[in-house]
């Protein structure tokens, strides 16, 4: 009997309903909804909104697949050239390759190109596999490209309108801070408070968060000081954080070399973190060092 395909082309609701039906109903190896495909003929989804994949998590999923098999098939469509293109399940596909599988179970769907992008976005949102910036960009694309209202999006992804609005506001951050957030150097809680600042202030406060390891509450206090005109205290805190961040980049081996040079002159010194302290015993030692410097 010929394998059936899911007909996906009647809107996003149909996509999700039919995929859910395929997952929840008859998914045994004998199911007419499932094919066992050569893993090498499955091409990645060109519309995948997710840009980064946690390698440690992929390895863990790979080990699980080795032990238990792939419990949930991926979703693909036949591109007519003897290959299949991934619609949903990129983590499962990548992990299956890591596990050394030659074949993978897949649901084959008929889908329009635009709907494929839409489904990929929704699937990643529902699985919470996107970082904060990728999530905000996905919301933006669904709202602008697919004529979905905030209320409709809220119902489809089971998130409140407030959550969606707050996430979209992250796109107002400058590129440098977006990168920090995407790399998880700052949290979404930090980032939400930076949105109200100018670009230069965003960068300064973000550096302070990283340099001083500020909590969200500490960051809120710092921003209030900036906005209330208490610039001297706030900017001093920011400057210290910036210097601390710069200090991390110092080559400590150079300080060690300087300490050894001082020792050769009979001058005692010590290193603490990024500070070199010199302990002069006499005026003669100071004179010796000055002569060496101005030589």
C-alpha positions as CSV (number, residue, x, y, z in Angstrom):
1,X,0.0,0.0,0.0
2,X,1.4,3.4,-0.9
3,X,2.5,5.7,1.9
4,X,0.1,8.6,2.6
5,X,1.3,12.2,2.8
6,X,0.0,14.9,5.1
7,X,-1.7,17.6,3.0
8,X,-0.4,20.8,4.4
9,X,-1.6,23.9,2.6
10,X,-4.8,25.1,4.3
11,X,-3.2,27.5,6.7
12,X,-1.2,27.3,9.9
13,X,-4.0,25.7,11.9
14,X,-4.2,22.8,9.4
15,X,-0.4,22.4,9.6
16,X,-0.3,22.1,13.3
17,X,-3.4,20.0,13.5
18,X,-2.3,17.5,10.9
19,X,1.3,17.3,12.3
20,X,-0.1,16.8,15.8
21,X,-2.4,14.0,14.5
22,X,0.6,12.3,12.9
23,X,2.5,12.5,16.1
24,X,-0.3,11.4,18.4
25,X,-1.9,8.7,16.4
26,X,-0.5,5.6,14.5
27,X,3.2,6.2,14.6
28,X,4.4,2.6,14.6
29,X,6.9,1.5,11.9
30,X,3.9,0.2,9.9
31,X,2.1,3.5,10.0
32,X,1.1,4.8,6.6
33,X,2.1,8.3,7.8
34,X,5.7,7.4,8.4
35,X,8.6,6.6,6.1
36,X,12.0,5.2,6.9
37,X,14.3,7.5,4.9
38,X,18.0,7.5,4.1
39,X,19.3,10.2,6.4
40,X,21.7,11.5,3.7
41,X,18.9,12.5,1.3
42,X,17.3,14.9,3.8
43,X,18.3,18.5,3.2
44,X,18.2,21.2,6.0
45,X,15.3,23.6,6.2
46,X,16.5,26.8,4.4
47,X,14.0,28.8,6.5
48,X,15.2,27.5,9.9
49,X,14.9,30.5,12.3
50,X,17.2,28.9,14.8
51,X,20.8,29.8,14.2
52,X,22.6,28.2,17.1
53,X,22.5,24.7,18.5
54,X,23.8,23.6,21.9
55,X,26.4,20.9,21.1
56,X,26.2,19.4,24.6
57,X,22.4,19.1,24.4
58,X,22.7,17.5,20.9
59,X,25.2,15.0,22.3
60,X,22.8,14.1,25.1
61,X,19.9,13.7,22.6
62,X,22.2,11.6,20.4
63,X,23.0,9.2,23.3
64,X,19.3,8.9,24.1
65,X,18.5,8.1,20.4
66,X,21.3,5.4,20.5
67,X,19.7,3.8,23.5
68,X,15.9,4.3,22.9
69,X,15.7,5.1,19.2
70,X,14.0,8.2,17.7
71,X,10.6,8.4,19.5
72,X,9.2,11.2,17.5
73,X,9.6,11.3,13.7
74,X,10.8,14.4,11.9
75,X,8.6,16.2,9.3
76,X,9.8,16.5,5.7
77,X,8.5,17.3,2.2
78,X,9.4,15.7,-1.1
79,X,11.2,18.2,-3.3
80,X,10.7,16.1,-6.4
81,X,14.4,15.6,-7.0
82,X,14.7,12.4,-5.1
83,X,15.6,14.3,-1.9
84,X,13.5,15.5,1.0
85,X,13.6,18.9,2.7
86,X,13.3,19.2,6.5
87,X,10.2,21.0,7.8
88,X,10.4,20.3,11.5
89,X,12.9,18.4,13.8
90,X,16.3,19.7,13.1
91,X,17.7,18.9,16.5
92,X,16.4,15.3,16.1
93,X,18.0,15.1,12.6
94,X,21.4,16.5,13.8
95,X,21.4,14.2,16.9
96,X,20.5,11.2,14.7
97,X,23.5,11.9,12.5
98,X,25.7,12.2,15.6
99,X,24.3,8.8,16.7
100,X,25.5,7.3,13.4
101,X,22.0,6.4,12.1
102,X,21.8,5.7,8.4
103,X,18.0,5.9,8.3
104,X,15.5,8.1,10.1
105,X,11.7,7.9,10.6
106,X,9.9,10.8,8.9
107,X,6.4,12.1,8.2
108,X,6.2,13.3,4.6
109,X,4.0,16.3,4.0
110,X,2.8,18.3,1.1
111,X,3.4,21.9,1.8
112,X,3.8,25.3,0.2
113,X,7.2,27.0,0.6
114,X,5.8,29.9,2.6
115,X,4.0,27.5,4.9
116,X,7.2,25.6,5.4
117,X,8.8,28.7,6.9
118,X,5.8,29.4,9.0
119,X,5.7,25.9,10.4
120,X,9.5,25.9,11.2
121,X,9.1,29.2,13.1
122,X,6.1,27.9,15.1
123,X,7.7,24.6,15.9
124,X,10.8,26.3,17.3
125,X,8.8,28.7,19.4
126,X,6.6,25.9,20.8
127,X,9.7,23.9,21.7
128,X,11.4,26.9,23.3
129,X,14.6,26.2,21.4
130,X,15.3,29.8,20.3
131,X,17.4,32.3,22.2
132,X,15.7,35.6,23.2
133,X,16.7,37.5,20.0
134,X,15.9,34.6,17.7
135,X,12.5,34.4,19.4
136,X,11.9,38.1,19.0
137,X,12.8,38.0,15.3
138,X,10.5,35.0,14.9
139,X,7.6,36.9,16.5
140,X,8.3,39.8,14.3
141,X,8.3,37.7,11.1
142,X,5.0,36.0,12.0
143,X,3.3,39.3,12.7
144,X,4.7,41.1,9.6
145,X,5.0,38.4,7.0
146,X,2.0,36.2,7.8
147,X,-0.6,38.8,8.8
148,X,-1.0,37.3,12.3
149,X,-2.2,39.7,15.0
150,X,-0.8,39.8,18.5
151,X,-3.9,38.2,19.8
152,X,-3.8,35.3,17.3
153,X,-0.1,34.7,18.0
154,X,-0.8,34.7,21.7
155,X,-3.4,31.9,21.3
156,X,-1.3,29.8,18.9
157,X,1.9,29.7,20.9
158,X,0.2,29.9,24.3
159,X,2.1,33.0,25.5
160,X,0.5,36.2,26.9
161,X,0.4,39.3,24.8
162,X,2.5,41.0,27.4
163,X,5.2,38.3,27.0
164,X,5.2,38.7,23.3
165,X,5.3,42.5,23.5
166,X,8.2,42.5,26.0
167,X,10.1,40.0,23.8
168,X,9.6,42.2,20.7
169,X,11.0,45.2,22.6
170,X,14.4,43.4,22.7
171,X,14.8,44.2,19.0
172,X,15.2,47.9,20.1
173,X,18.6,47.0,21.6
174,X,21.8,48.0,19.8
175,X,23.5,45.2,17.9
176,X,26.3,44.9,20.4
177,X,23.9,44.3,23.3
178,X,21.8,41.9,21.2
179,X,25.0,39.8,20.6
180,X,25.6,39.8,24.4
181,X,22.1,38.6,25.0
182,X,22.2,36.0,22.2
183,X,25.5,34.7,23.7
184,X,23.9,34.7,27.2
185,X,26.4,37.1,28.7
186,X,23.4,39.0,30.0
187,X,20.0,37.7,30.8
188,X,16.6,38.7,29.2
189,X,15.8,40.3,32.6
190,X,18.8,42.6,32.2
191,X,18.1,43.3,28.6
192,X,14.5,44.4,29.1
193,X,15.7,47.2,31.3
194,X,18.3,48.4,28.8
195,X,15.7,49.0,26.1
196,X,14.8,52.4,27.6
197,X,18.4,53.7,27.4
198,X,20.3,55.3,24.6
199,X,22.7,53.2,22.5
200,X,25.8,54.5,24.3
201,X,24.2,53.9,27.7
202,X,23.1,50.4,26.7
203,X,26.7,49.5,26.0
204,X,28.0,51.1,29.2
205,X,25.5,49.4,31.5
206,X,25.8,46.1,29.7
207,X,29.6,46.2,30.3
208,X,28.9,47.0,33.9
209,X,26.5,44.0,34.2
210,X,29.2,41.7,32.8
211,X,32.2,43.3,34.6
212,X,30.6,43.5,38.1
213,X,28.3,40.5,37.6
214,X,25.3,42.7,38.5
215,X,22.0,41.1,39.4
216,X,18.8,42.3,37.7
217,X,18.0,44.3,40.8
218,X,21.4,45.9,40.9
219,X,21.0,46.8,37.2
220,X,17.7,48.4,37.9
221,X,19.2,50.5,40.7
222,X,22.1,51.6,38.4
223,X,19.7,52.6,35.7
224,X,17.5,54.6,38.1
225,X,20.6,56.5,39.2
226,X,21.3,57.4,35.6
227,X,17.8,58.5,34.9
228,X,17.5,60.5,38.2
229,X,20.6,62.5,37.4
230,X,22.9,60.8,39.8
231,X,25.4,60.5,37.0
232,X,28.6,60.7,39.1
233,X,27.8,57.6,41.2
234,X,26.4,55.6,38.4
235,X,29.1,56.5,35.9
236,X,31.8,55.7,38.5
237,X,30.3,52.3,38.9
238,X,30.2,51.8,35.2
239,X,33.8,53.0,34.7
240,X,35.0,50.5,37.4
241,X,33.2,47.7,35.6
242,X,34.7,48.8,32.3
243,X,38.2,48.9,33.8
244,X,37.6,45.5,35.4
245,X,36.6,44.1,32.0
246,X,39.7,45.6,30.4
247,X,41.9,44.2,33.2
248,X,40.8,40.7,32.3
249,X,42.5,41.0,29.0
250,X,45.9,41.9,30.5
251,X,48.7,39.5,29.9
252,X,49.8,38.6,33.4
253,X,53.0,37.1,32.1
254,X,54.2,40.6,31.3
255,X,53.7,41.6,35.0
256,X,55.7,38.5,36.0
257,X,58.5,39.6,33.6
258,X,58.5,43.1,35.1
259,X,58.7,41.6,38.6
260,X,61.7,39.5,37.7
261,X,63.4,42.5,36.2
262,X,62.9,44.5,39.4
263,X,64.2,41.5,41.4
264,X,67.4,41.6,39.3
265,X,67.8,45.2,40.5
266,X,67.5,44.1,44.1
267,X,64.0,45.6,44.4
268,X,61.2,43.6,46.0
269,X,57.7,43.5,44.4
270,X,54.6,41.4,44.4
271,X,51.6,40.7,42.1
272,X,48.0,40.6,43.2
273,X,45.6,39.9,40.4
274,X,46.4,42.7,37.9
275,X,48.3,44.9,40.3
276,X,52.1,45.1,40.8
277,X,53.2,46.4,44.2
278,X,56.8,47.6,44.7
279,X,58.3,47.6,48.2
280,X,61.1,50.1,48.3
281,X,63.6,49.7,51.2
282,X,65.6,52.9,50.5
283,X,66.0,56.0,48.4
284,X,68.8,54.3,46.6
285,X,66.4,51.6,45.2
286,X,64.1,54.4,43.9
287,X,67.1,56.1,42.3
288,X,68.2,52.8,40.7
289,X,64.7,52.2,39.2
290,X,64.4,55.8,37.9
291,X,67.8,55.5,36.2
292,X,66.6,52.3,34.6
293,X,63.4,53.8,33.3
294,X,64.9,57.0,31.9
295,X,68.0,55.3,30.5
